[in-house]
Amino acid sequence: MRHRKAGFKLGRNPSHRRALLRNLVTSVILEDRVETTVTKAKATRPLIERMITLGKRGDVHARRQAAAFLMGPEAVDRLFATVAPRYGDRNGGYLRITRSGARQGDAAEMAFIELIGAEKELNAKRAKRDEAKTKKREEIQKQLEEQKGAEGGDAAA
């Protein structure tokens, strides 16, 4: 029986669990939005909120604490430069967990964990990605037309 046993074990030993959660926290800070299982998202939420609170404090000790936990200096820089100032007047509740259905392979319940207020950046990323896809599609279409033209010219000769 697990009565009154708090925390998420996630089916891993302590070092593996810590590494997994550190990686998830770093990814959310860098990407603003990550898809993972619901249980991992719920386990990650307090850690991300703690990092954002450190970022809001903004002193050297807070930066060193964040650097000790996050998996890279670019994550620390982004936390203190862009993510934390976004929540200057907000007391907690920096994240949104949105369920996204079952995963195809093992039917695990999936969810998006995202930072609230990052919609503009996410929309800009999405628009840039869509633009790149459209450009690539047009290039492929142009190449196909050139190939058909070359094949048609060979058949006529």
C-alpha positions as CSV (number, residue, x, y, z in Angstrom):
1,M,0.0,0.0,0.0
2,R,1.2,3.5,-0.9
3,H,-0.8,5.4,1.7
4,R,0.6,8.9,2.3
5,K,3.5,8.3,0.0
6,A,3.9,11.6,-2.0
7,G,5.6,12.1,-5.3
8,F,5.7,10.6,-8.7
9,K,8.0,7.6,-9.1
10,L,7.6,7.4,-12.9
11,G,8.9,3.8,-12.9
12,R,12.5,4.9,-12.6
13,N,15.3,4.9,-10.1
14,P,16.0,8.3,-8.4
15,S,19.0,9.3,-10.6
16,H,17.1,8.5,-13.8
17,R,14.0,10.2,-12.6
18,R,16.0,13.4,-11.7
19,A,17.7,13.4,-15.1
20,L,14.4,13.0,-16.9
21,L,12.7,15.8,-15.0
22,R,15.8,18.1,-15.5
23,N,15.6,17.5,-19.2
24,L,11.9,18.1,-19.3
25,V,12.2,21.4,-17.4
26,T,15.0,22.5,-19.7
27,S,13.0,21.7,-22.8
28,V,10.0,23.6,-21.6
29,I,12.1,26.7,-20.8
30,L,13.8,26.5,-24.2
31,E,10.8,25.5,-26.3
32,D,7.8,27.0,-24.4
33,R,5.8,23.9,-25.2
34,V,6.5,20.1,-24.9
35,E,4.4,17.1,-25.4
36,T,4.8,14.3,-22.8
37,T,2.7,12.0,-20.7
38,V,0.2,13.5,-18.2
39,T,2.1,12.0,-15.2
40,K,5.4,13.4,-16.3
41,A,3.8,16.8,-17.0
42,K,2.3,16.8,-13.5
43,A,5.7,15.8,-11.9
44,T,7.4,18.6,-13.9
45,R,5.1,21.4,-13.0
46,P,6.4,22.3,-9.5
47,L,10.0,22.2,-10.8
48,I,9.3,24.6,-13.7
49,E,7.4,26.9,-11.4
50,R,10.4,26.9,-9.0
51,M,12.8,27.8,-11.8
52,I,10.6,30.7,-12.9
53,T,10.4,31.9,-9.3
54,L,14.2,31.8,-9.3
55,G,14.3,33.8,-12.5
56,K,12.0,36.4,-11.1
57,R,14.3,36.8,-8.1
58,G,17.1,37.5,-10.5
59,D,20.1,37.7,-8.2
60,V,23.4,35.9,-8.6
61,H,22.5,33.1,-6.1
62,A,19.2,32.4,-7.9
63,R,21.1,32.2,-11.3
64,R,23.6,29.8,-9.8
65,Q,20.8,27.6,-8.4
66,A,19.1,27.6,-11.8
67,A,22.3,26.8,-13.5
68,A,22.9,23.8,-11.2
69,F,19.5,22.4,-12.2
70,L,19.1,23.3,-15.8
71,M,20.9,21.4,-18.5
72,G,22.8,24.2,-20.3
73,P,23.7,27.8,-20.1
74,E,21.3,28.8,-23.0
75,A,18.4,27.6,-20.8
76,V,19.6,29.7,-17.9
77,D,20.0,32.8,-20.1
78,R,16.5,32.3,-21.6
79,L,15.0,31.8,-18.2
80,F,16.4,35.0,-16.8
81,A,16.1,37.1,-20.0
82,T,12.7,36.2,-21.5
83,V,10.7,33.7,-19.5
84,A,10.8,35.1,-16.0
85,P,10.2,38.8,-16.9
86,R,7.0,37.6,-18.6
87,Y,5.5,36.8,-15.2
88,G,6.7,39.7,-13.1
89,D,3.2,40.5,-11.7
90,R,1.9,37.0,-11.5
91,N,2.1,34.9,-8.3
92,G,2.4,31.3,-9.6
93,G,0.4,29.4,-12.1
94,Y,2.9,29.9,-15.0
95,L,2.0,26.6,-16.8
96,R,-0.9,25.0,-18.6
97,I,-1.3,21.2,-19.0
98,T,-3.6,20.3,-21.9
99,R,-4.4,16.7,-22.5
100,S,-4.0,15.6,-26.1
101,G,-5.3,12.1,-26.2
102,A,-3.7,8.7,-26.2
103,R,-0.4,7.9,-27.8
104,Q,-0.5,5.5,-30.8
105,G,1.9,2.9,-29.6
106,D,1.0,2.2,-26.0
107,A,-2.1,4.3,-25.5
108,A,-0.4,6.4,-22.8
109,E,-2.4,9.5,-22.0
110,M,-0.4,12.4,-23.5
111,A,-0.5,16.1,-22.7
112,F,1.1,19.4,-23.7
113,I,2.8,21.3,-21.0
114,E,3.3,24.9,-22.0
115,L,4.1,28.3,-20.5
116,I,1.2,30.7,-20.2
117,G,1.7,33.8,-22.3
118,A,4.0,32.2,-24.9
119,E,1.2,32.1,-27.5
120,K,2.8,34.9,-29.6
121,E,6.1,33.2,-29.8
122,L,4.5,29.8,-30.5
123,N,2.4,31.3,-33.3
124,A,5.4,33.0,-34.8
125,K,7.3,29.7,-34.8
126,R,4.3,27.9,-36.3
127,A,4.0,30.6,-39.1
128,K,7.8,30.3,-39.9
129,R,7.5,26.6,-40.0
130,D,4.5,26.7,-42.3
131,E,6.2,29.2,-44.6
132,A,9.3,26.9,-44.9
133,K,7.0,24.0,-45.7
134,T,5.3,25.9,-48.4
135,K,8.5,27.1,-49.9
136,K,9.9,23.5,-49.9
137,R,6.7,22.2,-51.5
138,E,6.9,24.8,-54.3
139,E,10.6,23.9,-55.0
140,I,9.7,20.2,-55.2
141,Q,6.7,21.0,-57.5
142,K,9.1,23.1,-59.7
143,Q,11.6,20.3,-59.9
144,L,8.8,17.8,-60.9
145,E,7.6,20.1,-63.7
146,E,11.2,20.5,-64.9
147,Q,11.7,16.7,-65.0
148,K,8.4,16.2,-66.8
149,G,9.4,18.9,-69.3
150,A,12.8,17.2,-69.9
151,E,11.2,13.8,-70.3
152,G,8.6,15.2,-72.7
153,G,11.4,16.9,-74.7
154,D,13.3,13.6,-74.9
155,A,10.2,11.7,-76.1
156,A,9.5,14.3,-78.8
157,A,13.1,14.1,-80.2
